[in-house]
Amino acid sequence: MSKTIVDECRGVLHVYNDGSIVRTLNPAFNITVQDSGTVLWKDVVFSSTHNLHLRLYKPANSSPSKKLPIFYYIHGGGFCIGSRTWPNCQNYCFKLASELEAVVVAPDYRLAPENRLPCAIEDGFMAVKWLQEEALKSEMDPWLSHVADFNRVFISGDSAGGNIAHNLAVRLGFGSVELAPVRVRGYVLLAPFIGGTVRTKSEAEGPVDAFLNLEYIDRYWRLSIPIGEDTDHPLVNPFGPRSKSLEEIDLDPILVVVGENDLLKDRTEDYARRLKNWGKNIEYVEFEGQQHGFFTIDPNSEPSKELMLVIKQFIEKY
């Protein structure tokens, strides 16, 4: 039998009919890293078991007299592609660190299909537990200790990263007691990648040339959910028939963001509405005319700048 490609993602992931998988080292986004030197950064291993790294960022002019909030940015990619090292991720983290005046933590996580869910969720949790370990050290890394406010942590995620952030919010609950002395104050879900077996209107009627079209949505889920499962899996569909009800779970504040033209729009809007109806502290912001990932595709656009202000106001509130 000849070896042929059965699944391909953005030119960086190739799955063959014999089950073999090939990843290229080149990122899907061939853009220049905009490192002006105004933001310092370094890499840290947070899981030696799985050889996982996270990238830390902080404003170069940060003063030890002013403690900065800690802002996690968990990248997207349908659980199958993406990395903290990709230039689109790095450029956005530069902006987050400088414009939010925050210490930004950008963790990697194990990718599918080699490592299907729940691996990515577990790695997101390990990345946050790493921060707790740092906070408890008698001799903390001065890179963090001089500026980081461990009492003001925000966890954000983009697309698949937004799914991870949601699942962390549910797991940690209000006050994130198990992370003490680290305290999560809120979550920012940027077009969270959630699904379900029943199609939404925005999925069914979305344009085929969308950055995240229905073919890609189905492909990412096919490659990332556990073998034999469907998209009503509890980690995929928060409101599925096998999912634990979120009504009784006390959650920290959540900012939910989506573009009007994103195929995930209906699911994201429904997510925010349901939680709000259950009395959760939810803010929902929809950006007119924008598609999936608009803020990293063009971080200098007016909607992207507006989103940064929305995130900043959210952080300042808590």
N, C-alpha and C positions, 0 to 999 in steps of 0.2 A: 504494500500500500504506500502510495506516495505521501510525503509529508506536506500538509497544506494548513494554512491559517484558518481557524474557525472563528476567532474573535480578535479584534484589534481595538485599542483605545488610544486615540490622539497620536498614533505613530510611535508611542513609547512602550506599549505593552502588546505582545503578540502571543496568542494562545493557539497551539497546534492540535491537529486531530489525534495525535498520539499522546496528548496530555502534557507535553512539554511546554514550557513558558520561557519566553525571551524578553528581557527588558533592555532598552537602550539607555545609555547614560545621559543622552541629550534630553533636556526638558522639552515639554510640549510647546512652551512659549519662548520663541527665539527673540528675546528683547534684552536690552542692555541694563545691567545693574546700575542704579543711580545712587552710588555711594559718595555723598558730598563730604563725608567726614564729620557731619554735625551729629551723627548718631554712632555710638560705639556698639560693637557686637562681638560675641564669641560663642563657640559651641561647647556643649557640655554633654557627657554621657549620663542619661538618666536610667537606662536599663542595660546593664552589661550582659544580662542573660540573652536579650534579643538584639544587642548592639544597636540600641536606639539612642538618638541624640536629640537635643533641643537647642535652639538658638536664642540667646539672650540679647536684648537690645536696650539701650538707655541713652537719653540725650547726653551729648558730650559735655554740655555745660551744666550738668546737674550738680547741685550743691548738697553736701552732707547735712546742712541745716534744714533742708526741705525734703521730707520723705515723699516718694512718688507711689501712686497706686500701681499694682501689678496687673497686667492685662494679658491673658492668654489668647493667642490667635492660633486656632487649630485649622489647618489647611483643608481644602476640599479636594475633589477628584473621584467622586463616586466610590470611595473606599478602595479604588484600584490603582490610581496614579497620584502623583503630586509629592512634594517634598518641601521641607523648610529651606532647602538650598535652591529651589527654582527661583529665577529672577523675579517673576511676578509676585511670589510670596515675599521675597526679601524686600522688594521695593515697597510693598504695602506695609510691611512691618516698620520700615524706616519712617513712613508717614505716620503710622500709629504712635510710635515712640515720640516723635517730635511734636505732633499736633495734639496728642492727648497728654503730653508730658507724663509719660508712664514708662515703667519697666515692662517690656514686652517679652513674653515667653512663647516661642513658636516650636512646639514639639512635633516630631515625626511619629508615625505609628505603623505597625505592620500592615501590609497591603494585601488585598485579595487579587487573584484567586488562591495564591499560595497560603494565605492566612485569612480565612473567611471570618465573618462576624461570629462570635463577639470579640475577636482579637483586638480590633481597633478601639472598641469601648474600654477594654481592660487596659490598653496602653495609655489611653487618655487619663484614666484614673491613676495609673502609675506616674504619669507626668505631673499630676497635681500632688500626689504623695511625695514626690521628690522635693517639692517646695516645702512641705512640712518637715522633711528631714533636714533641709538647709536651715530652716527657722529654729530647729532644736539643737543644732550644733553648738558646742561651746566656743569653737572658733569658726565662725561663719565666713564664707567667702566674702571678702571686703567689696568685691564687685557688686554684691547684693546688699550687704549689711549697711553700707554707707548711705544708700538711697531708697531701698525698697521698704514699703509699708506693708507688712505681712497681714495687717488687719484690714486691708482694703484690696481685695483680690476680685477681679472680674474675669469670667471665662467666656470667651467668644469662639464661635466656629463658623466657618464658611462652607455651606452645602453639606458634604459628608461630615465636615468638622462641626457644623451646626447640629447634626444628628448626635454626634458625640457629646457636645455641650448639653443638649437636652437630657441625654441619658445620665450625664454627671449630675445635673440639677436634681433629677429624680432620686438618684442613688444617695447623694449627700444630704438632701433635704434642707429645710430652713436652718440657717445658722452654721451649717457645715461643721457640726460638733466634732466629728471624728478627725478633722484636720487641725484641731487646735495645736498651736496658737495661730495658725493660718485661718483667716475668716473670709469666706466668699461673700461678697455683697450683692452680686447680681450676675446675670448671664445675658449675652448678646447673641442671638441666633440669626445669622445672615443667610436667608433662603435655605433653611434646614432641609436636608435631603431625607424626607420621610416618604413613605409609600403606602400602598394598599392594593388589594386585588381588584377593587372597583375603580374604574377610571373616573377622574374628575373632568369637568368641562374644559379646564385650561390644558390638561394633558391631551385630551382627545382632539381638541381643536387648535392646538398650538402649531405654529409653522414648522415645516420639516427642516427648514434651514436655520432654526434657532440654535444658539450656541449649545444649549442643552436641550436637544429634541427628544421625542418619545423613544426613538431607536436607542439613543444613548442611555436614557433612563432605564429602559428594560435591560440593556446590556450590562450596565453597572450592577443592577440588582441580581441578575442571573449569575454574575461572577462573584458576588460578595456575600449573598445570604447562604446559610448552611445548606449543604446538599440535602435535597428532599423537602426543603421548606418552601413557602411562598411569601409574597410580600405582605401578608398579614402577620408575619413574625413579630413578636412584641418589640424587638429592637428596631423594626422598620416602621410599623404602624402603631403609634401610641394609643390608638383607639380601636384596635382590631379585636376580633372575637376572643383571642387568647391573651390579650393584654390586661395587666392589672389596672384597675380604675385609678385615675389620677385625682379624682375628686377629693379623697380624704388625705392626700399627701400635701404637707405644708411646704411651699416652695419659696425660694428667694425671688426677688423681682427679676422679670425677664423682659428684655427688649427684643421684639420680633420684627425683622425687616425683610421685605421682598420687593421685587420689581413687578410692575403691572403686567409686563409681557412675559414674565417667567412662567414656564409650564408648571412650576411648583406653586404658583400663586394661590390657587384654590385650596390646596392642602395647608399651606402656611397660614392663610387667612382663617381657615376652619380651626386649625390648631390654636391660634390666638383667641378666637371667639369662644371656643369651648372652655379653655382655661379661665378666661375672664368671667364667663358665666358661672364658674364654680368658685368665684371670689378670689382668684389668684391675682397677684400684682403684675399685670401684663400691659406692656405698651406695644402697639402695633403701628408700624409705619410702612406705607406702600409708596413706591417711587414711580410716578407716572411715566409711561413710555419706556421703562428700563427692562432689560432682560437679565438672565441669570449671570451673576458674577460681574455686574457692570462696574463695581467699585475697584476691582483688580484689573479688569480689562482696560479701563481708562481711569486711573486714580485721580487725574487732574480735571475730569469733567465736572460741570456744575453739580449734577446729582451726587457725585462722589464726594465733593466738598461739603455738600449739605448733609450727607450721611455722617461724615466725620463730626460735624457739629452736633448732630442728634446723639451720637455715641458719647461725645464729650459731656453733653448736658445730662445724659443718663448717669455717667460716672460721678459727676459733681453732685448729683442728687443723693447718692448713697455713699 
